[in-house]
């Protein structure tokens, strides 16, 4: 999924480092041919697919919303404001 020119805030690099993985390790675990996509995701230039996001949460032993926490908070607040009373 592509995003506009803004940086997409995420914690992917943080969790990868916390688990002791290199980008190459993660690329191998995700069956990717290179580290290019991992780099794009970590730099906030693109999003991983839904499937890869779930796989990343398994690899990093965390929940998906922790990987994109800023988005999760924003969406949670937005939805709470729209809820019918």
N, C-alpha and C positions, 0 to 999 in steps of 0.2 A: 504494500500500500504506500503510495507516495504522499508527501505532505508538501505544504508550501515552503517558501524559502526560510522560514523560521527554524530554529533548532528544536527538536522534539526532546523534551526533558525525559531522561530515563536513568535507571540505576543498573543497567546491564554490565557495564565495565566494573562497577563496584562489586556486584555479586560474583562476576567471573573471577576477579582477583581474590575475593574472600574465599572462594572454593579452591584456589590455587591452580586454575586453568589458564592456559594461553589461548589466544584466539585460534591457533591451529588445533588445539585439543578440542575446542568447541565445534569447529568446522568439521572435524572428523566425527564427533558424536552426532552431528546433525546431517552427516553424509553430504556435506557441501564440498565442492571441488577446490575451493580456496577460502581465504579469510576475508575476502573483499566485502561480502555481505555483512559479516560480523562487524567489521570496521564501520560500515555505513550505519548500521543499527546503533552501535555504541556512540557514534558521533552525532546521532540524532538527525541524520539526513533522510532516512527511510524507516519504515516500520517492518518488523518481521511479520510473516503471515501468521494467521491465528494458530495453525498447527505448529509452526516453529516457536511461537511464543509459549505455547503449552509445553513443548519439549524443553525450552530454556528454563521454565519454572521447575521442571523435573531435574534437569542437570544441576541447577543452582540451589536445589532443595528449598524453594520458597514458593509463594503464591504469586500468580500473575500480577495482581494489583500492586505488589511490592516492586515489580520491575518497572512499572509506569505509574508510580505513586502520585505524581503531580496531576496526571490525567484523571486518575481514580478519584482524587479529592474534588477536582473540578466537576467531574460528571456527577458525583454523589450530591454535591451542593446544588447543581443545576436541576437534577431530578427531584430533589427534596422541595425546591421552590415551585416546581410544576405540579406536584402531587395535589390531587383534589382533596379538599378538606371534608 
